[in-house]
Amino acid sequence: MKLLLRLLISAVALWVAALLFSANTISSVFGVDTRITLTDEQFSAGWFGTLVLVSVIFGVVNAVLQPIIRTIGCAAYTLTLGLIAIVVNGALLLLTAWISGVFGIGFEVENFLSAVLGALVIGVVSWLLNIFVRAK
């Protein structure tokens, strides 16, 4: 049950990131196209399936690679007081988009800036949702 709840939280966080970065509203701030899109139609069975599959891929990528990266890059985490984690999460989101493309799942990330900002949004939304879930 707990795993299913974490999967749902991850899917909602990905959905919020896709909503924020799909209309290209952030690009006016940075002057660069920032786009994260789910290519299926919104609120259909295929769209929900894409969202769940991408959140599973993102969870697996994070579970497998994050500890390895933290162990190898321990000095970078220490020197930057953990801020390098935002860049690492962005790279993992780009890897998730690439894996989704290989399997034909409709999830696209425009560039590295989109991935870093999207990972930041996903992290904040996941954190907030986990606070509300733990409160029960």
C-alpha positions as CSV (number, residue, x, y, z in Angstrom):
1,M,0.0,0.0,0.0
2,K,2.8,2.4,0.9
3,L,4.6,1.7,-2.4
4,L,1.3,2.4,-4.3
5,L,0.9,5.7,-2.4
6,R,4.5,6.7,-3.2
7,L,3.9,5.9,-6.9
8,L,0.8,8.1,-6.9
9,I,2.7,11.0,-5.2
10,S,5.4,10.7,-7.8
11,A,2.8,10.6,-10.6
12,V,1.1,13.8,-9.3
13,A,4.5,15.5,-9.0
14,L,5.3,14.7,-12.6
15,W,1.9,15.9,-13.7
16,V,2.4,19.2,-11.9
17,A,5.9,19.6,-13.5
18,A,4.4,18.8,-16.9
19,L,1.6,21.4,-16.3
20,L,4.0,24.1,-15.3
21,F,6.4,23.5,-18.2
22,S,4.1,22.5,-21.0
23,A,2.8,26.0,-21.9
24,N,6.3,27.5,-22.2
25,T,5.5,30.1,-19.6
26,I,8.9,29.7,-17.8
27,S,10.9,30.4,-21.0
28,S,10.1,34.1,-20.7
29,V,12.1,34.3,-17.5
30,F,15.2,32.5,-18.7
31,G,15.0,33.2,-22.5
32,V,15.4,29.5,-23.3
33,D,12.6,27.1,-24.2
34,T,11.8,25.0,-21.2
35,R,9.3,22.3,-21.9
36,I,8.3,19.0,-20.2
37,T,5.4,17.3,-22.0
38,L,3.3,14.2,-21.8
39,T,2.4,13.7,-25.5
40,D,-0.8,11.7,-25.0
41,E,-4.1,13.5,-24.7
42,Q,-4.8,14.8,-21.3
43,F,-7.1,13.0,-18.9
44,S,-7.5,9.8,-21.0
45,A,-6.5,6.3,-20.1
46,G,-3.4,6.5,-22.2
47,W,-2.4,9.7,-20.5
48,F,-2.8,8.3,-17.1
49,G,-0.9,5.1,-18.1
50,T,1.9,7.3,-19.5
51,L,2.0,9.3,-16.2
52,V,2.2,6.1,-14.1
53,L,4.8,4.4,-16.4
54,V,7.0,7.5,-16.3
55,S,6.8,7.8,-12.6
56,V,7.8,4.1,-12.3
57,I,10.8,4.7,-14.6
58,F,11.8,7.8,-12.7
59,G,11.5,5.9,-9.4
60,V,13.6,3.0,-10.7
61,V,16.2,5.3,-12.1
62,N,16.4,7.2,-8.8
63,A,16.5,4.1,-6.7
64,V,19.3,2.5,-8.7
65,L,21.5,5.4,-9.7
66,Q,21.0,8.0,-6.8
67,P,23.0,6.0,-4.2
68,I,25.8,5.3,-6.6
69,I,26.1,8.9,-7.6
70,R,26.0,10.1,-4.0
71,T,28.7,7.7,-3.1
72,I,31.0,8.6,-6.0
73,G,30.3,12.3,-5.7
74,C,30.5,12.6,-2.0
75,A,33.0,15.5,-2.2
76,A,30.8,17.5,-4.6
77,Y,27.8,17.1,-2.3
78,T,29.9,18.3,0.6
79,L,31.5,21.2,-1.2
80,T,28.1,22.5,-2.5
81,L,26.2,21.7,0.7
82,G,24.0,19.4,-1.2
83,L,23.0,21.8,-4.0
84,I,24.6,19.5,-6.6
85,A,21.6,17.2,-5.9
86,I,19.4,19.5,-8.0
87,V,21.7,19.1,-11.0
88,V,21.9,15.3,-10.4
89,N,18.1,15.0,-10.2
90,G,17.8,17.0,-13.4
91,A,20.2,14.6,-15.1
92,L,18.2,11.7,-13.8
93,L,15.0,13.3,-15.2
94,L,16.7,13.6,-18.6
95,L,17.7,10.0,-18.4
96,T,14.1,9.1,-17.6
97,A,12.9,11.0,-20.7
98,W,15.5,9.2,-22.8
99,I,14.4,5.8,-21.5
100,S,10.8,6.7,-22.1
101,G,11.7,7.6,-25.6
102,V,13.4,4.3,-26.2
103,F,10.3,2.4,-25.0
104,G,7.9,4.7,-26.9
105,I,6.3,6.3,-23.9
106,G,5.2,9.8,-24.5
107,F,7.3,11.9,-22.1
108,E,9.7,14.5,-23.4
109,V,12.1,17.0,-21.7
110,E,13.3,19.9,-24.0
111,N,16.8,20.5,-22.5
112,F,18.9,20.3,-19.4
113,L,17.5,23.6,-17.9
114,S,14.0,22.1,-18.3
115,A,15.2,18.9,-16.5
116,V,16.8,20.8,-13.6
117,L,13.7,23.1,-13.1
118,G,11.4,20.1,-13.5
119,A,13.3,18.1,-11.0
120,L,13.1,21.0,-8.6
121,V,9.3,21.2,-9.0
122,I,9.0,17.4,-8.7
123,G,11.0,17.4,-5.5
124,V,9.0,20.3,-3.9
125,V,5.7,18.8,-4.8
126,S,6.7,15.3,-3.6
127,W,7.9,16.8,-0.4
128,L,4.7,18.7,0.2
129,L,2.5,15.7,-0.6
130,N,4.5,13.5,1.6
131,I,4.0,15.9,4.5
132,F,0.2,15.7,4.1
133,V,0.3,11.9,3.7
134,R,2.4,11.4,6.9
135,A,0.1,13.7,8.9
136,K,-2.7,11.1,8.9
